[in-house]
Amino acid sequence: MATETVSNLDEFLTRGVEKIFPSEDFLRARLAEGKRLTLYLGIDATGPSLHLGHAITLRKLRRWQEMGHRAVLLVGDFTSMIGDPTDKTATRRRLTREEVLENAKNYKQQASKILSFDGENPAELRFNSEWLSKLTLTEIVDLASHFTVQQMLERDMFERRMQEAKPIYLHEFLYPLMQGYDSVALDTDGEIGGNDQTFNMLAGRDLMKDLKGMEKFVIGMELLTDPTGKKMGKSEGNMITLGDAPEDMYGKVMSWPDGMIVSGFEILTDVPRDELRTISRGLSSETLNPRDAKDRLAREIVAFFHGREAADAAAESFVKTFRQHETPDEMPEVAASTVLDALVGAALCASRGDARRQIEQGGVKVNGTVVKDIEAAAKPGDVIQKGKRFFVRVI
């Protein structure tokens, strides 16, 4: 196993990390044993694209892999069909097996932008249906006996639902139970996830202690949030996917509120912390223009996924289209008969409802003119613009 310097280990244990259970000292002691340890990250297949929120934990898992330890990426193909109630004020729509498999089909290819699935210490890809689909009712009842209803009801989203007289379905209580059993099935030493997954990850810690007498460690990572605390991702409709083109990725980062700059550097880049402190001080003292800091952040993120050359080209394109208000020479094309269909077909809007809102709020132009008619026609050659950066040409 690779030997880590103190500074590198400190960086791993603290950068972007909100809390380690049972403690940072416990994990330091485990690492000092010199054994090859297993750490896994679970991702439910609730959509077809991994995004920057996933990148935070994937980057940390990659660092674990580089340290010579065993890294496992677990696709929750079974738990996806239950639906994680975390942070949800209403029950998730349950996905079918077919929907889950369709969502997950490109996860390995997307995750390979960060993790290495070959070489001397390849990351492993697993699916939790491998064991969860085989549990008998007797085994599920036995697992359920390790938790109380009171434990489940203490979760914030369940408390809110009870206050608002919204239903809580019994299958939602099974989610942390099933995610917890993943730790047992993988015989893992630890689990990593966003801090919003702490309850579920600690359920696995409880089961590992009860069923195997093992102390599982949990690494809870900071989330990518806006200044109001809202998570950036699928649920909020503002995600940057790992498959986004360099120009789109750069432009979306440039649209972030200034309050996200420092945390973005901290959890999504390898910019040294002394530089990060300089950036933070410059922003606080107003000696550093937030636009320039955000440009650096956007370039760092794009370069990680697409290379420096692509990042520089994306920045140049952004300057032309945003600051100089030029229509780009190249843009995606879509066949559509209405503006609304073009926005959805080109993935400029997440849904037809989102497209309608964008049009009604004056955020859409056709050939440079704002349109507010949700039934506006589109003809071949029309250039449709959403906001200040996103364009599509109708064919």
C-alpha angles and dihedrals in degrees: 000000000000117000114236126213116231092250093051091048091048089051091051094048097045113024109101090347116131099182141347121210131247084005145304089251090056092055092045089054092050091050091048089060088076094227125136105253131197122233123177137193120203122208123182116220096236094137139015097250135065111216143194091281087062090044091065093063094033090056091052090047089051089054089052089052091050089053087064099255130128113270121194127189107200119198110208096218091152098039089049087067090055096047125228108252092200111137091350119135089192134034115275118244106256115244125222123236089251093052092049094050091047090051093049100044095099099034095104092050091048094044090050087072083075110015125055114230094184138040129066096323107026122187115243126232116210136172121216094217083077089080108007094061089056098053114117123222088251091056093047091051089050092051091047090056089071093066137054131221088237090060091055095045091054089071111110097234093052091049090052092049092051091050090050093044091242119151124261112200123215093234089062089065088057094061099079088040092057094042088049091054089056088073091053094047092048091044085221130181094210148356132218128202145132116297089251087068095057095108092051093045092049089052086063090048090055093050093047089053094045099041103031105018090237131138105228116197122220127205112202112197128206115257129235101248138162120241090273091058096252114145116244109231148076096322094055095042095234103097128142108214124213087239096055116125115253092252093051093045092049094046094049092052090049088055092058118111114261089246090071096058100089096042089046091057091045099052104025106039141049094228105144115258094239088059090045090054089051091051091048093050091047092053093046093049092042091235090118120062108233089220091060092046090049091049089056091047093048091049092049093051095045092045091054091059103027109017135256095282092055090046092053091047091050090051091050091049090050092053091051096048101034109029097030094034094228124154108241118248091228126042138151118277129219137182109231141140097208135042090238092054090048093053092050096038092053091045091240086130127038095225143354089264091054090048092051091052092049091051095044091049093053096250096127130076132188113205089342097311123110114242124197100173108105089204095051112143124237124208132194111283095028115134111216118198128195114197116326102309114033123084137171131181119220116230 
